[in-house]
Every structure is written in C-alpha cells, then in structure tokens.
C-alpha cells in the first residue's frame, strides 16, 4: 500500500476509528491517543491489509488497542465516576429537573460501575452493541469472533448486569 492510498484510508476512516475508541474507553482524550496508535500500527503493518478490507481491518486494530488500554494497569486506577460523568454529560437532556438529574446520575453510576467490572469480552461487546448500535454480525466482524459467540457474550453480559443490579436494589 502506497502512502497516498494510506492517506485516503486515513481521511475516510479517522472519525470511525476515533468513535470506536471513544465508545469503548469512555474518554475523548484517551480515544484520540488510541486512534493515533491505531493509525500508527496500521501504517507499520499496512502490507498485512487485504485490498478492500481496510474498514474492518482498522476497526479491529482500534478495538484491540482499546481493549489493551482497558486491561492496562493504568486504566484500573481510573475511577468509574470519571467515565460516568462524561457519559452523563453526553446523555443529559437540556431541561431535566434536579431530581431527574440525580436519579439519572445514580442509575448511570450503578450501571457504569457494573459494566466496568465486567471482563473484557463482555464489556467490549456490550459497548459496541449498546453504545455504538452495532449489529451482532458487525461486532463479530470487528472482534473476529463468530456471531454465535458474540450473541452468547451479550446474553451473559445482560444477565450479569441484571443480577448485580437486582442485588443492589434488593
């Protein structure tokens, strides 16, 4: 792949790569860093990309970079509330009452904290499915897993969240 071709691919998919990273890690600044790492890795290994498969190839690299970051020791030190504050600001309507805001924040904190405690495969497919609105087949392509595996992981992630959140309420 020549430099001009790579530049075209970069311009076409830079927003997609950033969005995948941002949704998976929940931090815009970190997502920018991960997107840069993604394109650096893609440049270094540009000959490994099959012609016509650039989008899936870049998405897989981005998802792997985000997963590696989420598994890192540094990431484990970051508090769940930081992620949830960013998610809440993104989702908050302009005119909810203070009571509704407090309730939304509590709910987001509880769900976000439980999602962060999930193991990597469950967390990753949940983020792609619920936050990115990816279909199961798209997630399978991005992660390199069979569709049935992705379906099973989504089912298990939902069950884990349901059990943990019911335990908190009861």
NUVEXBA-221746 format. One record per residue: residue in three letters; residue number from 1; x, y, z of N, C-alpha, C in turn. Coordinates in pm, whole numbers, plus 50000, padded with zeros to 5 digits. Layout:
# NUVEXBA-221746
resn	resi	n.x	n.y	n.z	ca.x	ca.y	ca.z	c.x	c.y	c.z
ALA	NUM	X	Y	Z	X	Y	Z	X	Y	Z
...
END
This chain:
# NUVEXBA-221746
resn	resi	n.x	n.y	n.z	ca.x	ca.y	ca.z	c.x	c.y	c.z
UNK	1	50086	49883	50000	50000	50000	50000	50090	50123	50000
UNK	2	50062	50214	49910	50142	50335	49897	50093	50442	49996
UNK	3	50176	50542	50016	50144	50647	50111	50015	50721	50072
UNK	4	49995	50747	49945	49875	50817	49901	49748	50736	49932
UNK	5	49757	50605	49911	49643	50519	49943	49614	50519	50092
UNK	6	49719	50513	50171	49702	50513	50316	49641	50646	50363
UNK	7	49684	50756	50304	49628	50886	50340	49479	50891	50310
UNK	8	49437	50834	50198	49295	50830	50164	49217	50746	50266
UNK	9	49274	50634	50304	49210	50548	50404	49200	50622	50537
UNK	10	49306	50691	50574	49306	50769	50698	49194	50873	50695
UNK	11	49186	50950	50588	49084	51054	50579	48943	50995	50582
UNK	12	48925	50880	50521	48794	50818	50514	48750	50760	50649
UNK	13	48843	50703	50726	48804	50627	50846	48852	50686	50978
UNK	14	48912	50804	50977	48964	50857	51103	48853	50881	51205
UNK	15	48738	50927	51163	48627	50953	51256	48571	50821	51312
UNK	16	48560	50720	51228	48511	50589	51271	48604	50529	51376
UNK	17	48733	50534	51351	48831	50479	51445	48823	50554	51578
UNK	18	48814	50686	51572	48803	50765	51695	48675	50727	51771
UNK	19	48564	50713	51702	48436	50680	51765	48443	50544	51834
UNK	20	48501	50447	51769	48514	50314	51831	48596	50324	51959
UNK	21	48708	50392	51951	48794	50406	52071	48721	50483	52181
UNK	22	48655	50589	52144	48586	50672	52243	48475	50595	52311
UNK	23	48397	50522	52237	48288	50445	52295	48339	50331	52384
UNK	24	48449	50275	52348	48499	50163	52428	48568	50208	52556
UNK	25	48641	50321	52552	48713	50364	52671	48640	50474	52747
UNK	26	48546	50542	52684	48467	50644	52753	48540	50772	52784
UNK	27	48649	50801	52715	48729	50919	52742	48777	50975	52608
UNK	28	48735	51098	52577	48765	51157	52447	48916	51175	52426
UNK	29	48986	51223	52527	49130	51246	52513	49205	51114	52493
UNK	30	49168	51014	52570	49233	50883	52555	49198	50823	52420
UNK	31	49075	50846	52374	49034	50794	52244	49118	50854	52131
UNK	32	49151	50982	52143	49237	51045	52043	49374	50976	52039
UNK	33	49430	50951	52159	49559	50883	52165	49550	50743	52104
UNK	34	49443	50671	52136	49427	50536	52084	49405	50537	51932
UNK	35	49334	50638	51882	49315	50649	51738	49450	50671	51669
UNK	36	49535	50755	51729	49668	50776	51672	49750	50647	51675
UNK	37	49742	50576	51787	49813	50448	51796	49761	50350	51692
UNK	38	49630	50354	51668	49570	50265	51568	49628	50291	51431
UNK	39	49634	50419	51391	49685	50450	51258	49835	50429	51248
UNK	40	49906	50447	51358	50049	50417	51357	50071	50267	51335
UNK	41	49996	50186	51409	50006	50040	51392	49964	50000	51250
UNK	42	49861	50065	51199	49815	50034	51064	49922	50069	50961
UNK	43	49990	50181	50980	50096	50220	50887	50211	50120	50890
UNK	44	50250	50081	51011	50360	49987	51025	50327	49852	50959
UNK	45	50201	49811	50971	50159	49680	50919	50068	49694	50797
UNK	46	50085	49799	50721	49995	49827	50608	49994	49718	50502
UNK	47	50100	49643	50491	50107	49537	50391	50022	49416	50430
UNK	48	49982	49408	50558	49900	49296	50605	49753	49312	50570
UNK	49	49714	49430	50527	49572	49457	50498	49535	49405	50359
UNK	50	49430	49325	50358	49381	49274	50229	49310	49387	50155
UNK	51	49329	49397	50025	49262	49503	49947	49110	49492	49963
UNK	52	49047	49605	49993	48902	49608	50009	48855	49581	50151
UNK	53	48945	49544	50240	48907	49513	50378	48961	49616	50476
UNK	54	48988	49736	50427	49051	49838	50510	48966	49876	50630
UNK	55	48836	49891	50610	48748	49934	50719	48747	49833	50833
UNK	56	48723	49709	50803	48720	49605	50906	48856	49591	50972
UNK	57	48963	49600	50893	49098	49590	50945	49127	49701	51046
UNK	58	49094	49825	51010	49116	49938	51101	49028	49928	51226
UNK	59	48904	49885	51208	48813	49871	51322	48866	49766	51420
UNK	60	48919	49660	51368	48974	49555	51455	49097	49606	51529
UNK	61	49183	49679	51461	49301	49735	51527	49256	49831	51638
UNK	62	49159	49918	51607	49110	50015	51706	49049	49944	51827
UNK	63	48967	49844	51801	48905	49770	51911	49012	49700	51996
UNK	64	49113	49645	51934	49221	49579	52009	49302	49679	52089
UNK	65	49329	49796	52034	49401	49899	52108	49319	49942	52230
UNK	66	49188	49959	52212	49102	50000	52324	49096	49890	52429
UNK	67	49086	49765	52386	49084	49654	52483	49215	49645	52560
UNK	68	49326	49664	52491	49455	49663	52559	49463	49775	52663
UNK	69	49413	49891	52627	49412	50002	52722	49325	49970	52843
UNK	70	49208	49914	52818	49117	49882	52928	49176	49776	53022
UNK	71	49261	49690	52970	49324	49586	53052	49448	49637	53125
UNK	72	49498	49753	53087	49624	49801	53141	49613	49838	53288
UNK	73	49725	49838	53357	49730	49873	53499	49688	50019	53519
UNK	74	49726	50107	53428	49688	50247	53441	49537	50263	53442
UNK	75	49471	50193	53353	49327	50203	53340	49257	50158	53469
UNK	76	49310	50057	53534	49246	50008	53655	49248	50111	53767
UNK	77	49339	50207	53759	49346	50310	53862	49241	50419	53839
UNK	78	49189	50433	53719	49092	50537	53689	48958	50501	53751
UNK	79	48892	50596	53814	48767	50571	53884	48651	50562	53786
UNK	80	48553	50482	53821	48435	50463	53737	48357	50593	53724
UNK	81	48361	50678	53826	48284	50802	53822	48330	50894	53710
UNK	82	48459	50892	53676	48509	50976	53568	48441	50939	53436
UNK	83	48431	50809	53411	48364	50762	53291	48216	50801	53293
UNK	84	48153	50783	53407	48010	50808	53417	47976	50956	53405
UNK	85	48061	51041	53459	48037	51184	53445	48038	51226	53299
UNK	86	48131	51170	53222	48136	51202	53079	48014	51147	53007
UNK	87	47975	51024	53039	47857	50964	52976	47731	51043	53011
UNK	88	47721	51088	53137	47602	51161	53179	47592	51295	53106
UNK	89	47701	51366	53096	47700	51493	53027	47658	51476	52881
UNK	90	47698	51366	52822	47663	51338	52683	47513	51310	52668
UNK	91	47456	51242	52764	47318	51196	52753	47216	51291	52817
UNK	92	47261	51381	52903	47169	51464	52978	47088	51555	52885
UNK	93	46959	51558	52908	46872	51647	52832	46892	51789	52885
UNK	94	46862	51892	52804	46887	52028	52849	46796	52076	52962
UNK	95	46680	52012	52983	46587	52066	53081	46531	51966	53184
UNK	96	46607	51864	53225	46552	51777	53329	46554	51846	53465
UNK	97	46464	51807	53549	46458	51864	53683	46578	51815	53764
UNK	98	46612	51884	53873	46724	51839	53956	46704	51697	54011
UNK	99	46579	51662	54042	46552	51527	54091	46579	51423	53984
UNK	100	46536	51455	53860	46559	51361	53749	46709	51346	53723
UNK	101	46783	51457	53732	46927	51451	53711	46994	51361	53815
UNK	102	46954	51379	53939	47011	51297	54046	46979	51150	54024
UNK	103	46857	51122	53985	46817	50983	53960	46892	50924	53841
UNK	104	46906	51003	53733	46980	50957	53616	47126	50931	53651
UNK	105	47183	51020	53733	47323	51002	53772	47341	50875	53854
UNK	106	47252	50850	53948	47261	50729	54028	47252	50604	53941
UNK	107	47157	50606	53849	47139	50491	53760	47263	50471	53673
UNK	108	47313	50579	53613	47432	50569	53529	47552	50522	53609
UNK	109	47566	50571	53730	47678	50528	53815	47671	50379	53843
UNK	110	47552	50333	53877	47535	50191	53910	47563	50103	53788
UNK	111	47505	50137	53674	47524	50056	53554	47669	50066	53504
UNK	112	47722	50186	53502	47860	50205	53455	47961	50133	53542
UNK	113	47942	50141	53673	48035	50073	53763	48029	49922	53742
UNK	114	47910	49870	53721	47898	49726	53698	47956	49687	53563
UNK	115	47938	49771	53461	47994	49741	53329	48146	49741	53334
UNK	116	48204	49833	53410	48350	49840	53418	48408	49718	53488
UNK	117	48330	49653	53571	48378	49534	53641	48368	49408	53557
UNK	118	48299	49417	53444	48287	49300	53357	48423	49267	53296
UNK	119	48441	49142	53266	48563	49101	53196	48560	49157	53055
UNK	120	48677	49167	52995	48695	49233	52866	48598	49188	52756
UNK	121	48579	49058	52730	48493	49027	52615	48350	49075	52635
UNK	122	48300	49068	52757	48162	49110	52783	48151	49262	52776
UNK	123	48248	49331	52831	48246	49477	52829	48256	49528	52686
UNK	124	48346	49471	52609	48367	49518	52472	48243	49499	52385
UNK	125	48184	49380	52388	48066	49358	52303	47948	49441	52352
UNK	126	47938	49464	52482	47829	49547	52535	47841	49691	52487
UNK	127	47963	49743	52491	47984	49880	52446	47951	49892	52298
UNK	128	48000	49800	52218	47971	49806	52075	47823	49792	52045
UNK	129	47754	49707	52118	47613	49681	52091	47524	49794	52143
UNK	130	47545	49835	52268	47455	49932	52330	47490	50077	52302
UNK	131	47621	50108	52292	47660	50247	52272	47687	50279	52125
UNK	132	47736	50183	52050	47768	50206	51910	47657	50161	51815
UNK	133	47556	50093	51868	47446	50041	51788	47493	49951	51675
UNK	134	47598	49875	51702	47647	49777	51604	47561	49652	51612
UNK	135	47540	49589	51500	47467	49463	51499	47560	49352	51545
UNK	136	47503	49238	51574	47583	49125	51618	47682	49084	51508
UNK	137	47637	49087	51384	47728	49049	51275	47842	49151	51260
UNK	138	47813	49279	51281	47920	49379	51275	48020	49360	51388
UNK	139	47969	49331	51508	48059	49308	51622	48145	49184	51595
UNK	140	48083	49082	51539	48159	48960	51508	48271	48992	51410
UNK	141	48243	49073	51311	48345	49109	51214	48455	49194	51279
UNK	142	48416	49290	51363	48514	49377	51427	48605	49302	51525
UNK	143	48547	49209	51598	48623	49139	51701	48687	49011	51650
UNK	144	48645	48964	51533	48699	48840	51479	48644	48716	51547
UNK	145	48527	48730	51608	48463	48617	51676	48341	48573	51595
UNK	146	48300	48448	51611	48177	48403	51544	48054	48477	51599
UNK	147	47952	48493	51517	47829	48563	51559	47765	48496	51680
UNK	148	47768	48365	51682	47709	48291	51795	47782	48324	51925
UNK	149	47913	48337	51919	47992	48373	52037	47954	48512	52085
UNK	150	47940	48606	51992	47901	48743	52028	47762	48743	52092
UNK	151	47669	48667	52035	47534	48658	52093	47540	48603	52235
UNK	152	47618	48500	52254	47631	48441	52387	47694	48540	52485
UNK	153	47794	48613	52441	47859	48710	52528	47763	48824	52564
UNK	154	47682	48868	52470	47582	48972	52500	47479	48921	52600
UNK	155	47435	48800	52580	47338	48740	52673	47396	48733	52813
UNK	156	47518	48684	52824	47583	48670	52955	47607	48806	53019
UNK	157	47645	48905	52938	47668	49040	52992	47539	49097	53049
UNK	158	47428	49079	52976	47297	49127	53024	47259	49060	53154
UNK	159	47280	48930	53160	47247	48854	53282	47334	48899	53400
UNK	160	47461	48920	53375	47550	48967	53481	47504	49103	53535
UNK	161	47472	49194	53443	47424	49327	53486	47293	49315	53563
UNK	162	47202	49235	53512	47072	49220	53577	47090	49167	53720
UNK	163	47171	49064	53735	47191	49006	53869	47258	49104	53964
UNK	164	47359	49172	53917	47430	49266	54004	47341	49384	54043
UNK	165	47264	49435	53947	47179	49550	53976	47060	49510	54065
UNK	166	47007	49390	54047	46899	49343	54135	46951	49325	54277
UNK	167	47072	49278	54290	47133	49262	54422	47150	49397	54492
UNK	168	47175	49502	54416	47190	49634	54472	47057	49692	54517
UNK	169	46951	49662	54442	46818	49716	54472	46755	49643	54589
UNK	170	46772	49510	54593	46708	49429	54698	46768	49452	54835
END
